[in-house]
Structures are given as structure tokens and as C-alpha cells.
Amino acid sequence: MKIEENIRKPRMPKGAGYSIGLAIGMAYGIPYGIVIDVIPIGIAIGAGVGISVGVALEEQNQKPLTAKERKIALRVLIGAIAVFLLLLLRFMLR
């Protein structure tokens, strides 16, 4: 019975599946957009694939965030938004 409990035990904090899924989607979507010379289409395709993968991961593995994990997640989110805005400004000012 102990093996079954370990298999069913949640392994990732809430929201981690979405993050991993979007990272995977963007890792494939942006290079695809570069290859077809339409980066926004690649980003959109990557986001769609990433959300699908993220939902699948999220449904399988869930556990609540601790206070320390919440702080780290907030810092990562703020950093990601800052990088996104800097890249967006860079491409808009070209």
C-alpha cells in the first residue's frame, strides 16, 4: 500500500505545470517562428502547445505552495515580465 500512496502523492506546487508547459511550448514555438519568418505566429503556436502541456501536467501533480515558494514564484514572475517588456520594447524600436 505504501507504493500506491507514493505514486498518488502530489509532486509539484500549484501552477508549476503551467510554467513548465509554457516553457516547453515557447522553447519550440519561438524557433519555429524564426524558421517561418513570422515570430508572432511561432509564439502563438508555442503558447497553445504549452498551455495544453501545462494543463495536462497540472491535473496530474498538485500541492499547495509554501510561503517561501510563493515569494520565489512572485520574484520569477516579476523577472519574466520585465524581460518580456524589455524584449518587446527592443523589437518595437527597431
LINBELMO-V417320 format. One record per pair of residues at least 24 apart in sequence whose ideal C-beta (glycine too) atoms are under 10 Angstrom apart, sorted by the first residue. I is the first residue (numbers start at 0). J is the second residue. D is the distance in whole Angstrom. If there is no record, write none. Layout:
# LINBELMO-V417320
((I | J | D) (I | J | D))
This chain:
# LINBELMO-V417320
((8 | 60 | 9) (8 | 62 | 8) (9 | 59 | 9) (9 | 60 | 6) (9 | 61 | 5) (9 | 62 | 4) (9 | 63 | 9) (10 | 59 | 9) (10 | 60 | 5) (10 | 61 | 9) (10 | 62 | 7) (11 | 56 | 7) (11 | 57 | 8) (11 | 59 | 9) (11 | 60 | 4) (11 | 61 | 7) (11 | 62 | 7) (12 | 60 | 9) (12 | 61 | 8) (12 | 62 | 6) (12 | 63 | 7) (12 | 64 | 5) (12 | 65 | 8) (12 | 68 | 5) (12 | 69 | 9) (12 | 71 | 10) (12 | 72 | 8) (13 | 57 | 8) (13 | 60 | 9) (13 | 61 | 6) (13 | 62 | 7) (13 | 63 | 6) (13 | 64 | 6) (13 | 68 | 9) (13 | 69 | 10) (13 | 72 | 10) (14 | 53 | 9) (14 | 57 | 7) (14 | 61 | 9) (14 | 64 | 8) (14 | 68 | 10) (14 | 69 | 10) (14 | 72 | 7) (14 | 76 | 10) (15 | 53 | 9) (15 | 56 | 8) (15 | 57 | 8) (15 | 60 | 7) (15 | 61 | 9) (15 | 62 | 9) (15 | 64 | 9) (15 | 68 | 9) (15 | 72 | 9) (16 | 52 | 8) (16 | 53 | 5) (16 | 54 | 7) (16 | 55 | 7) (16 | 56 | 3) (16 | 57 | 3) (16 | 58 | 8) (16 | 59 | 7) (16 | 60 | 6) (16 | 61 | 8) (17 | 49 | 8) (17 | 50 | 7) (17 | 52 | 9) (17 | 53 | 4) (17 | 54 | 7) (17 | 56 | 8) (17 | 57 | 6) (18 | 49 | 9) (18 | 53 | 7) (18 | 56 | 9) (18 | 57 | 10) (18 | 72 | 8) (18 | 75 | 8) (18 | 76 | 9) (18 | 79 | 9) (19 | 49 | 9) (19 | 52 | 7) (19 | 53 | 7) (19 | 56 | 6) (19 | 57 | 9) (19 | 60 | 10) (20 | 46 | 10) (20 | 48 | 8) (20 | 49 | 5) (20 | 50 | 6) (20 | 51 | 7) (20 | 52 | 4) (20 | 53 | 3) (20 | 54 | 7) (20 | 55 | 7) (20 | 56 | 6) (20 | 57 | 8) (21 | 45 | 8) (21 | 46 | 7) (21 | 48 | 9) (21 | 49 | 4) (21 | 50 | 7) (21 | 52 | 8) (21 | 53 | 6) (21 | 79 | 10) (22 | 49 | 7) (22 | 52 | 9) (22 | 53 | 9) (23 | 48 | 8) (23 | 49 | 6) (23 | 51 | 10) (23 | 52 | 5) (23 | 53 | 8) (23 | 56 | 9) (24 | 48 | 4) (24 | 49 | 2) (24 | 50 | 7) (24 | 51 | 8) (24 | 52 | 6) (24 | 53 | 8) (25 | 49 | 6) (38 | 90 | 8))
